[in-house]
Amino acid sequence: MHELVVQLLRYARETWRFRWWMLGISWAVAVIGWAVVARLPDQYEASARVYVDTQSVLAPMLRGIAIQTDSAERRVLLMTRTLLSQPNMEKLLRMTDLDLQAKTPEQQEALIEGLRKKIGLSAARGENLYTISYEHRSGEMAKLVVKSLLTIFMESNLGEVRKEQDSASQFVEQQVQDYERRMSEAEERMTRFKQENLGYLPGESGGYYDNLRQMKERLAGAELELKVEQDRVEVLRKQLSGETPSFGIAPTPMEVTANTQEIDRRIELNQVRLDELLLRYTDKHPDVVSLRRAISDLKADRKTLLSRAQQGATDPQSPGYDVNANPVYQQMRIALSHAEAEIGAKQAVVTEYRERIKGLEGAVDRVLRVEAEQAQLNRDYQVLKKNYDELVARLESARLARKADTRSESVRFRVIDPPRVPAKPSAPNRLLLSSGVLLAALLLGTAVAFLFGQLRPTFAERKLLNEMTGLPVLGSIDMVWTPSQRRARQMRNLSFLVSIFGLVAVYGLVMAVYLVGGDVLTRITSGMGLS
């Protein structure tokens, strides 16, 4: 600590040797600085305050019905952050005629940057109260800039919202039209797919596996019915073999008519079944051949019955008139023919079901492929339809929101303080600048004196000389001042103090002039030709 104090005292002595340099530089810097401060042009700050009301009565009523755009608070925040954007700055230049000062794009950019630096936008904490300010040497220009900024700030709300709504609505409408086209194409693809794969698509009764199961159940039922008919034929044949063909009772005309009508009905029924079989099979199919044989037997029985009845009616002694014919035997033969015809029909049904089952089992790969493709088509269509329905709903919500914004503004502006310019300039702060000039002058003078002291050092004590040379100091001789020299020295010190106090006094005078009226010093410096 002692060494530090000693070193500081050495620096102070070296600086004191050049105190007149320090004093002169301080005076020169202070006077020039105060003159420059006095010549600085006045700056007038215009300001305006606006309150943004974001509370809307209609918004809660439409919540969940109309599309909710960004909240009013977020919208206002966006407006404040984009107020100084490039388009707004260019618009501000045109509104204030400042663009006339720019001859080139570079000058216009410089003007915009200058505006951005001087424009202030502040918000009260917790409230939507905004203050717009601008500083310029002309009060009228500052007021005009603030007024134009306020207009841009208020108009940007409605314009940007409407522009966003128009763009969003146009986009959604285009998407709706695109989805309508894609849905039509998907429907056409599904129609063509159904036409090409009509026999392999699931119907109202179910899909492929349901159809196969039902077909097997029908086959089982048809086989059971065929077995019943076959058993019935066997029983009829046994009964017919044990029945006596005649027992001396001649048939009556009514019995003959009934028998022929029954045979005709069976022939007609078998003919209908034969026509159905011929639609699917050829003439050589076993079922077709069997059914035709049954029809031929029935026709032969009918012809025989009619010829016998006719011969018996004309000649009772003719061989065609069998008085001993047994009508029970004849009924059993008719029933047997009917059962055989039923067997042929049932056999045709069984064969048909077997062919269908075979066809279904053989087409399982294609059926699976068709079902997978149909499922994919249905999924694509459902996705398109879902998106289409959502887009239509959102488009309707957007239209409702647009009407709501048109009928009632979601953000309202109230100008609390209109643009105004104070009578006194807001800048420069000459009191602060003048104090800074004095401090800078003293520091600069002290720094120059210190630098001279380091460039031209002296040895004021033996210890310093010993440290610098490394040689022992044998002795020292003190300076002996004469009375006249002491008086001269005291006068120099007194003059230095007076000069220092004079500098401080001038500083006080400058401060007093600024406090009383800054125009006085400005006129004085103007008369002196300082700028």
ROLUM-218818 format. One record per residue (C-alpha): x, y, z. Coordinates in steps of 0.02 Angstrom, whole numbers. Layout:
REM residues N
X, Y, Z;
...
***
This chain:
REM residues 531
0, 0, 0;
144, 119, 42;
225, 86, -126;
61, 126, -215;
44, 291, -122;
223, 336, -163;
196, 297, -346;
37, 402, -353;
128, 549, -273;
264, 535, -404;
133, 539, -544;
51, 690, -462;
217, 785, -454;
257, 746, -635;
83, 803, -689;
95, 962, -583;
250, 1014, -677;
144, 1033, -834;
-9, 1107, -748;
-12, 1258, -865;
-29, 1144, -1013;
-170, 1058, -923;
-253, 1224, -886;
-237, 1290, -1063;
-303, 1132, -1143;
-448, 1126, -1020;
-495, 1307, -1057;
-484, 1281, -1245;
-583, 1120, -1245;
-715, 1189, -1126;
-743, 1349, -1225;
-752, 1260, -1392;
-863, 1123, -1319;
-984, 1248, -1240;
-994, 1343, -1403;
-1031, 1184, -1499;
-1165, 1136, -1373;
-1242, 1307, -1386;
-1247, 1292, -1577;
-1333, 1123, -1576;
-1504, 1138, -1658;
-1656, 1118, -1549;
-1756, 958, -1564;
-1944, 954, -1535;
-2027, 792, -1486;
-2208, 769, -1541;
-2311, 632, -1460;
-2485, 557, -1459;
-2571, 429, -1350;
-2700, 305, -1412;
-2801, 174, -1318;
-2839, 10, -1406;
-3001, -72, -1349;
-2995, -259, -1384;
-3157, -305, -1295;
-3293, -356, -1418;
-3469, -406, -1369;
-3497, -509, -1527;
-3342, -617, -1511;
-3404, -723, -1361;
-3571, -749, -1447;
-3487, -819, -1605;
-3362, -928, -1513;
-3375, -1104, -1580;
-3478, -1050, -1731;
-3368, -932, -1831;
-3182, -952, -1860;
-3087, -865, -1723;
-2939, -774, -1798;
-2794, -713, -1693;
-2853, -633, -1533;
-2867, -445, -1530;
-2721, -434, -1409;
-2608, -533, -1526;
-2668, -429, -1672;
-2624, -268, -1583;
-2455, -339, -1534;
-2422, -382, -1716;
-2472, -207, -1770;
-2352, -127, -1648;
-2209, -236, -1706;
-2242, -205, -1890;
-2276, -20, -1875;
-2098, 22, -1927;
-2093, -102, -2070;
-2027, -51, -2239;
-2198, -30, -2324;
-2261, 77, -2180;
-2104, 185, -2183;
-2122, 214, -2369;
-2304, 260, -2343;
-2252, 379, -2204;
-2129, 465, -2321;
-2266, 494, -2448;
-2390, 558, -2318;
-2266, 685, -2248;
-2186, 733, -2416;
-2016, 682, -2348;
-1993, 575, -2503;
-1963, 737, -2599;
-1796, 753, -2509;
-1735, 586, -2577;
-1670, 590, -2754;
-1596, 415, -2756;
-1644, 248, -2675;
-1494, 264, -2560;
-1555, 431, -2495;
-1728, 359, -2469;
-1654, 216, -2367;
-1555, 341, -2264;
-1714, 441, -2230;
-1806, 283, -2176;
-1666, 232, -2058;
-1664, 406, -1984;
-1852, 398, -1955;
-1840, 228, -1872;
-1707, 289, -1751;
-1809, 439, -1697;
-1982, 359, -1692;
-2033, 293, -1522;
-2175, 171, -1483;
-2204, 126, -1301;
-2345, 36, -1212;
-2407, 53, -1034;
-2381, -104, -932;
-2539, -207, -919;
-2643, -87, -1024;
-2674, -63, -1209;
-2616, 118, -1200;
-2484, 161, -1330;
-2378, 317, -1349;
-2308, 366, -1519;
-2170, 496, -1522;
-2051, 574, -1647;
-1912, 701, -1629;
-1865, 830, -1761;
-1790, 1003, -1769;
-1954, 1065, -1841;
-2102, 1052, -1723;
-2228, 1051, -1864;
-2139, 909, -1954;
-2130, 809, -1793;
-2315, 834, -1766;
-2355, 783, -1946;
-2250, 625, -1932;
-2337, 574, -1770;
-2508, 608, -1846;
-2466, 504, -1999;
-2400, 361, -1891;
-2560, 365, -1790;
-2663, 353, -1950;
-2559, 206, -2013;
-2573, 120, -1845;
-2762, 134, -1842;
-2793, 91, -2025;
-2678, -59, -2028;
-2795, -157, -1913;
-2947, -165, -2027;
-2847, -176, -2188;
-2735, -319, -2133;
-2878, -418, -2057;
-2986, -401, -2213;
-2839, -446, -2323;
-2802, -602, -2220;
-2985, -653, -2222;
-2997, -631, -2411;
-2840, -734, -2439;
-2899, -871, -2321;
-3072, -877, -2400;
-3001, -887, -2576;
-2883, -1026, -2525;
-3022, -1127, -2441;
-3137, -1102, -2592;
-3002, -1166, -2708;
-2975, -1317, -2596;
-3163, -1352, -2593;
-3169, -1350, -2783;
-3017, -1462, -2793;
-3093, -1586, -2671;
-3257, -1585, -2769;
-3160, -1632, -2926;
-3063, -1767, -2836;
-3222, -1839, -2759;
-3303, -1847, -2931;
-3151, -1939, -2998;
-3156, -2058, -2850;
-3342, -2093, -2879;
-3308, -2129, -3062;
-3168, -2250, -3014;
-3283, -2339, -2893;
-3420, -2352, -3025;
-3301, -2427, -3153;
-3232, -2544, -3022;
-3406, -2608, -2976;
-3450, -2634, -3159;
-3291, -2734, -3190;
-3307, -2840, -3032;
-3495, -2852, -3007;
-3494, -3039, -2974;
-3356, -3030, -2843;
-3419, -2886, -2736;
-3515, -2912, -2574;
-3701, -2879, -2592;
-3841, -2851, -2470;
-3827, -3031, -2409;
-3645, -3013, -2360;
-3473, -3035, -2431;
-3382, -3178, -2513;
-3371, -3289, -2360;
-3553, -3259, -2316;
-3604, -3305, -2493;
-3496, -3462, -2488;
-3569, -3515, -2321;
-3747, -3483, -2380;
-3714, -3578, -2541;
-3650, -3728, -2443;
-3802, -3721, -2330;
-3916, -3718, -2483;
-3820, -3864, -2559;
-3843, -3962, -2399;
-4030, -3923, -2402;
-4046, -3970, -2586;
-3952, -4134, -2557;
-4068, -4173, -2413;
-4221, -4139, -2521;
-4146, -4247, -2659;
-4118, -4389, -2535;
-4298, -4374, -2477;
-4362, -4384, -2656;
-4251, -4534, -2693;
-4317, -4625, -2540;
-4493, -4582, -2594;
-4462, -4657, -2766;
-4397, -4816, -2687;
-4552, -4828, -2577;
-4668, -4797, -2725;
-4581, -4929, -2828;
-4599, -5056, -2690;
-4781, -5013, -2669;
-4810, -5020, -2857;
-4730, -5191, -2870;
-4850, -5259, -2738;
-5009, -5182, -2811;
-5128, -5275, -2930;
-5149, -5176, -3093;
-5335, -5222, -3111;
-5477, -5292, -3012;
-5627, -5283, -3131;
-5681, -5102, -3104;
-5687, -4995, -3259;
-5628, -4814, -3245;
-5757, -4678, -3254;
-5740, -4529, -3373;
-5714, -4413, -3223;
-5567, -4518, -3162;
-5489, -4515, -3336;
-5504, -4325, -3344;
-5427, -4303, -3172;
-5282, -4416, -3216;
-5244, -4326, -3379;
-5252, -4156, -3293;
-5128, -4214, -3162;
-5011, -4279, -3298;
-5026, -4115, -3393;
-4982, -4016, -3237;
-4827, -4122, -3207;
-4774, -4106, -3389;
-4792, -3917, -3382;
-4693, -3907, -3218;
-4552, -4015, -3287;
-4549, -3914, -3448;
-4523, -3755, -3349;
-4378, -3834, -3255;
-4306, -3899, -3417;
-4307, -3723, -3489;
-4214, -3661, -3336;
-4082, -3795, -3353;
-4058, -3760, -3538;
-4014, -3580, -3496;
-3860, -3643, -3403;
-3818, -3813, -3480;
-3815, -3898, -3649;
-3932, -4033, -3712;
-3808, -4169, -3663;
-3806, -4125, -3480;
-3863, -4274, -3372;
-3995, -4173, -3283;
-4068, -4112, -3448;
-4071, -4289, -3520;
-4152, -4359, -3362;
-4285, -4223, -3358;
-4327, -4247, -3543;
-4346, -4435, -3516;
-4466, -4402, -3373;
-4568, -4284, -3482;
-4573, -4413, -3622;
-4635, -4548, -3501;
-4771, -4432, -3437;
-4827, -4391, -3615;
-4829, -4577, -3658;
-4935, -4616, -3504;
-5055, -4477, -3549;
-5070, -4538, -3728;
-5100, -4718, -3673;
-5230, -4664, -3546;
-5325, -4560, -3674;
-5319, -4696, -3809;
-5384, -4828, -3690;
-5522, -4714, -3628;
-5572, -4675, -3810;
-5572, -4856, -3865;
-5672, -4908, -3712;
-5803, -4776, -3745;
-5833, -4837, -3927;
-5807, -5023, -3908;
-5822, -5104, -3740;
-5749, -5263, -3809;
-5593, -5179, -3875;
-5424, -5213, -3792;
-5407, -5028, -3747;
-5552, -5038, -3629;
-5492, -5126, -3475;
-5636, -5148, -3357;
-5522, -5227, -3234;
-5401, -5075, -3228;
-5352, -5027, -3048;
-5363, -4837, -3021;
-5249, -4848, -2867;
-5116, -4927, -2974;
-5134, -4787, -3100;
-5119, -4654, -2963;
-4963, -4738, -2896;
-4885, -4736, -3068;
-4925, -4552, -3087;
-4851, -4517, -2915;
-4695, -4616, -2964;
-4675, -4513, -3122;
-4697, -4354, -3022;
-4565, -4410, -2896;
-4443, -4455, -3033;
-4468, -4284, -3111;
-4437, -4204, -2941;
-4276, -4304, -2925;
-4218, -4236, -3092;
-4257, -4058, -3040;
-4176, -4080, -2869;
-4025, -4157, -2950;
-4011, -4005, -3064;
-4020, -3888, -2914;
-3886, -3988, -2821;
-3775, -3984, -2974;
-3800, -3797, -2993;
-3754, -3765, -2811;
-3600, -3872, -2827;
-3545, -3777, -2982;
-3571, -3612, -2893;
-3472, -3670, -2741;
-3334, -3731, -2853;
-3332, -3564, -2943;
-3327, -3467, -2780;
-3187, -3574, -2709;
-3088, -3554, -2870;
-3108, -3365, -2869;
-3048, -3338, -2690;
-2888, -3249, -2744;
-2980, -3129, -2856;
-3113, -3101, -2725;
-2981, -3056, -2595;
-2896, -2940, -2718;
-3062, -2859, -2764;
-3110, -2836, -2581;
-2941, -2758, -2541;
-2953, -2641, -2689;
-3132, -2595, -2642;
-3079, -2560, -2462;
-2938, -2447, -2525;
-3058, -2354, -2640;
-3182, -2333, -2497;
-3046, -2269, -2381;
-2985, -2143, -2509;
-3161, -2083, -2540;
-3201, -2069, -2355;
-3042, -1968, -2325;
-3087, -1852, -2468;
-3266, -1835, -2407;
-3211, -1800, -2229;
-3089, -1665, -2284;
-3219, -1593, -2402;
-3350, -1582, -2265;
-3225, -1498, -2148;
-3173, -1373, -2281;
-3354, -1330, -2319;
-3389, -1304, -2134;
-3235, -1194, -2113;
-3279, -1095, -2268;
-3450, -1061, -2196;
-3369, -1011, -2029;
-3249, -895, -2119;
-3393, -809, -2209;
-3484, -787, -2044;
-3327, -718, -1962;
-3304, -596, -2106;
-3483, -534, -2087;
-3456, -516, -1900;
-3297, -413, -1925;
-3389, -306, -2051;
-3536, -273, -1936;
-3436, -241, -1777;
-3252, -198, -1766;
-3157, -313, -1649;
-3026, -180, -1614;
-3074, 0, -1580;
-2956, 147, -1562;
-2980, 298, -1450;
-2856, 441, -1462;
-2821, 495, -1283;
-2697, 633, -1325;
-2694, 699, -1503;
-2525, 736, -1584;
-2448, 890, -1501;
-2280, 977, -1489;
-2219, 1058, -1325;
-2166, 1241, -1326;
-1992, 1202, -1262;
-1873, 1091, -1359;
-1846, 918, -1290;
-1665, 905, -1349;
-1522, 931, -1338;
-1499, 928, -1149;
-1376, 1072, -1142;
-1357, 1067, -953;
-1299, 887, -959;
-1193, 914, -1114;
-1109, 1069, -1039;
-1066, 973, -882;
-996, 835, -989;
-891, 961, -1086;
-815, 1029, -924;
-775, 855, -861;
-701, 803, -1028;
-596, 962, -1035;
-522, 932, -862;
-489, 750, -898;
-409, 789, -1066;
-296, 924, -991;
-244, 811, -849;
-208, 669, -970;
-99, 782, -1079;
-2, 846, -926;
22, 668, -865;
85, 614, -1037;
211, 758, -1042;
268, 711, -869;
302, 533, -925;
392, 590, -1083;
503, 714, -989;
530, 638, -817;
636, 714, -675;
709, 643, -516;
633, 728, -367;
707, 609, -236;
864, 507, -208;
776, 341, -197;
701, 360, -371;
873, 406, -442;
951, 255, -357;
815, 140, -428;
830, 207, -604;
1024, 210, -616;
1070, 70, -497;
1209, 181, -428;
1225, 238, -248;
1176, 418, -216;
1306, 500, -104;
1205, 655, -63;
1078, 787, -119;
1071, 976, -120;
909, 1065, -80;
847, 1212, -183;
867, 1376, -95;
733, 1501, -151;
758, 1686, -139;
615, 1794, -74;
577, 1859, -248;
574, 1683, -316;
456, 1630, -178;
340, 1774, -218;
344, 1733, -403;
309, 1552, -363;
163, 1596, -253;
94, 1712, -388;
102, 1573, -516;
10, 1454, -400;
-118, 1587, -362;
-141, 1622, -547;
-167, 1437, -578;
-300, 1427, -443;
-384, 1584, -509;
-386, 1510, -684;
-461, 1351, -618;
-595, 1446, -522;
-622, 1554, -676;
-656, 1399, -779;
-779, 1339, -648;
-858, 1513, -642;
-882, 1515, -829;
-962, 1343, -815;
-1080, 1411, -684;
-1121, 1559, -795;
-1160, 1443, -941;
-1272, 1338, -831;
-1361, 1493, -766;
-1390, 1556, -942;
-1467, 1389, -993;
-1576, 1388, -840;
-1636, 1566, -872;
-1648, 1558, -1061;
-1544, 1456, -1181;
-1570, 1577, -1327;
-1450, 1704, -1250;
-1297, 1594, -1264;
-1351, 1535, -1435;
-1358, 1715, -1499;
-1189, 1753, -1419;
-1105, 1604, -1502;
-1190, 1647, -1667;
-1120, 1823, -1657;
-947, 1752, -1623;
-958, 1648, -1782;
-941, 1481, -1693;
-1033, 1332, -1765;
***
